[in-house]
Amino acid sequence: MEKRRIASLEVSLTGLGCNNFGWRIDEATAHRVVAAALDAGINFFDTADIYDQGHSEEFLGRALKGKRDRAIIATKFGMKMEGAGQGARPEYARSAVESSLKRLQIDRIDLYQLHRPDPNTAVADTLGVLSDLAREGKVREIGCSNFSATQLQEASRAAGAGARFVSVQNGYSLLHREPEQGVLTECQRQGVAFLPYFPLANGLLSGKYRAGEKPPAGSRGAAGWGPKVFTPENLAKVEALRGFAESRGHTLLEMAFSWLAGHPQVASVIAGATSPDQAAANAKAVSWKLTPAELREIETLSE
C-alpha cells in the first residue's frame, strides 16, 4: 500500500472510514473490518464523535487494542453530541477531545479535525486551543472538514505561529467535483493534505448500480439515500465510466479510487466498509496508476 504524508503522519493511500460502525454494522463485524483493513495495508482510520453518538469511536478503540502501533487514528468534533454540546469553542474542544480519548482508549489522537466551521466561534480561538492540545500531547496534528477555500485562507491567516490545519476533509468524487472550485488549489498553495470522503458518491460508483435496473436489495439506492445522486443523468455517466474502466481490465470502483489518488493533493481516500471483503477491495482499488491522458478522458466522461 502506497503511503502519503499529512504533515508528520504517514498514511495509507486508502483510509478506512468508520462511519458505519454502530448504526450499520455491529461491533463484532466492525472488528473484522478493521482486521481486514490492517491485513490489506490500511493504517489510516477515520471516525468522529458524532458517528453513532460515540459508538464508532468505542468500536474502533477496542478493535485496535494491542495494535495501536499499526494505526493512524483520526477523529472529529464539532457536530452536536446529545447531552454534551457542539461547536468549536475552546472550552468545548477541550471537553470533546477528552471524551474521544476515553472512547478510543488512547492517550493521543493522531489527527484531530474540526468537523465543520462554527460561525459562532472565531477560528483563531479554535486554533488556539487546538495548538495548546498539540503542545500538551493530546493530539499530534490538527485538521478540518467541510471548509471552503475562503475558510482555509482565513484559518491560515489566523494560525499565526501556532498549530495550523494540515488537512481538510471534504466530499469529492467523479460525480461531486466541488473541491475543484478552489479548495484543491488552496490545498496546493498551503501544503494542506486533501482527504476525500464519499469517493463512491453514496455507492453509485461502486459498480453495483446499472441504468434501467432496480437498485440491489439492501443498498443505499434501494433505501432512497442520496436522491440527488441516483439520477438518470448520473446513471448514464456511470455506464460510460464503467465501459472505460472495463475496456482496460479494471472495475468502476478501481477507477473511482485511482482517479482521486491521481490528484497530488490527495493524501488518503476515505472509504467506509461494512464487510471485510469490502475493506480489502477498497485497499486494492488505488493500485491503477492512471496516465494524464486517461485522467483527462475520465473527467470528460464524468462531466
N, C-alpha and C positions, 0 to 999 in steps of 0.2 A: 504494500500500500504506500503510495506516494505521500510524503509529508510536506506541509507548508507552514509558514510562520504566522502567528498572531502575536506580534511583539516578541516576548521571551518564550512563548509557548510554541511547541512543535506539534501540530495536529494532523491527523489523518485527513486525506482529501475528501473522504466520505465521513460524515459525522452522524451519530445516532440521535435523532430527535425523540425525546421521551414523553411527548405529549399524550401518547396513547395509554401510558401506564395508569392503571386505576379505573378509568371510566370505560375503556375499550378492552383491555386485557387485564387479567388478574395477576397477582404477584408471582405466582409460580411461572406463568408464561413470560412475564417481564424478565425474570431471572434467566430463563432460557434464551431470550432475545439478546440480553446483554452478553451472555456467554458466547453466543454465536457471533456477535459483533466483534468481541475481542479475538476470537479464533480467526476471523476474517481480516484482521489487521486494523480494525477501527479502534482508535484510542480516545476519540472526542465524543463526549456525551453531553447533550444539551437538554436542560429541563427548565422549569420555572416554578416558583412557589405556588402560582395560581393553578397549575395543572392538577386537576382533581383535588384542589384545595389542600395541597401538600403531600398527597399520597404518592405522586410521581417521584418527588424527592426522596421520600421514605423508601420506596421500592428500589430506586437506583442505589441509594446508600447501602442497603442490605445486600443488593446484588453484587456490589463492588467490595464487599467486606473481604479483607485479605488480598485484594487485587488493586489497591489504591495506587501502587506504583506503576500500574499499566494504563492508568486513565487520566485524561484531562477533563475535569468536571466544570461545566458552565451552567449557571442558573441565572434567573432574572427576578427582579422585584418591581413593584410599582402598580400592578393591577390590583383590583380590590380583593383582599383576603377577608372573608367573613369573620367578624369579631376582632380583627387585628388592625385594619386600616388599608390605606392605599396612598399612592403618590410618591414624590421624590424629595420630601422634606428631610433635612438631615437627621432629625430625631427618629423619623420612621425608617430611614435607610439603616440606621444602627439597629433598630429592633428587628427589621426584616432579615438582615444578614445573620444575626444570632439565631433566629428561628430556622433559617435554611441550613446553617451549620449543624444545628441539632438534628434536623430531619435527615440530613445527608450523612451524619455521624462522621464528620471530618473536622479538622481544625483550620483548614484554609480552602477557600474556593479559588479555583484557577482563573476563571473568567466570570466576573460579576457584572451583570448587564441591567441597565435601566430598561424596563420592558417597553415603555413608550414615553414620549415627552410629557412633562407635567406643566400645563400652562399656568398653574398657581404657584410654582416654585422657580426661582431663578436658577438656571443651570449652573451658575457659578457656585451657588450654595450646595447643590448636589455634588458637584465635582470636588468641592472642599471636603465634604465628609467622606467621599469615596477615596480621596487621596489619603486622608487620615487612616482609613481602614487598611489601605495598602501598606502604610508605614507600620501599622500595628501588626501586620502579618495575617490579617483576617482574609485578605484577597491578594492574588498575585497581579492580575491585570483587570482593567475595567472596560466595559463596552456599553453599547446602546442598541436599541432596536426600534424599528418603525420611525426613524429620523429622516427628515428631508435633507437635501444638500444645504439649504439655508440654515437649518438647525445644527448640522455638523459644523458649519462655519462659525456659528455663534458659540458652540461648545469649544471649539479650538481657541477662539479669542478669549473665552472665559477661563480656560485652564491655567493660564499664566505659567508659573514654574512648578505647579503641582501635577498630579497624575492626570492624564488625558485619556479620552476614549481611544482604544486601539482597534476597535472593531465596531461594525454596525451590522445588524441582522434584520433584513427586510425580505418581503416576499419577492421572488424572482423566478421566472420560468420562461420557456419559449412562448407561452401564451399570456404572460404577465410581464411586460417589459418596462414598467415604470422606472426602475432604477437607472435605466439608460438616459432618463431625462435629468441628469445632473449628479445623482448620488455616486455612480461609479467613477465619474470624472473627479469628484471631490475626494473620494477614497484614494485615488491615484495621486492626487495633489498632496494630500496629507500623509500618505503612507498608512492609511487605515485599511485593515482587512475587511473584506465583504463576506458575509455569511448568508447565502440564500436559503430561505425556508420555503416550503410548499414548492419544491423543484418539479413536482409532477402535476402541478395545477389541480389539487384535490383529487389526484389519481387519474386524471384524464390522459396523462402521458405515460401511464403505467403499461399500456398495451392491452388492457382488459376490455376497453370500450370500442365498439365498432359502429360506424354510421348505419342507421336503419335497423339496428338491433337493440333489444331491451338491455339495460344495464344488468350485469350479473347479480343474482340474489345476494343480499348482504353487503353489497358495495356501497360506496358513498353516493354514486349516481342513483342507485335504486332507492336510497334513503332520502333523496331530494336535496343532498348537500350541494352547495355551490351552484345555484341556479344560473348565475351569470357566467359560469364556466361551461356547463353542459349545454351548449347551444349548437344548432345545426352548422353554423359557420365554423365553430371550433372543431366540431367532429370532422368536418371536411378537411380542415388543416391537419388534423391528426392522421387522417388517411394518407395525405400526401407525404407527411413526415415519416409515417410508417414505411411507405414504399421506398423512400430514400434510404432509410436505415437497413431494411431487409435486403435491398439490392446490393448492399455492401457487407452482408453477412453479420449484421448487428440487429439488436432489438430496439424498439422505440424507447424503452426505458434507458438503455445504454446511451442512446443518442441524447436524451434529455439531460442526463447527468454529465456526459462528456462535453456537451455544448457549454454548460455552466463552468465546468472545470477549465475550458479553453480561455476563460477570462482571467488575466493575470491578477486582478484584484481579489478574486475568489480564493479564500483560504480553505474552506471546507463546505461541502454541500450537505446541508442538514436535512435528513430524511427520516421519517418515522418508520416503524415496522411493528407488525402485530404477530409475527411468527419468526422463528429462527431462520427459515429459508428466505424470507423477505429481507432480513438483515444481511444475510450472505450475498443475495443478489444485488442489493444496493452497494455493497462494498466492491463488487466486481464491476459495477456499471460505469466507473470513471476510467476504465482502462483503455478506451478508444481515444487515441490521440488524433484529433481532427486537424486536417490541414487548413490553412487560411481560406482556400477555395471552398472546402467543404463547409466551413463555418458560414461563409457568405451565402452559399446555396441554402443552407438550413434556415438562415434568417429570412431569406426571400420567401421560402415556402411558408414560414410561420406568420409572415406579415400579410 
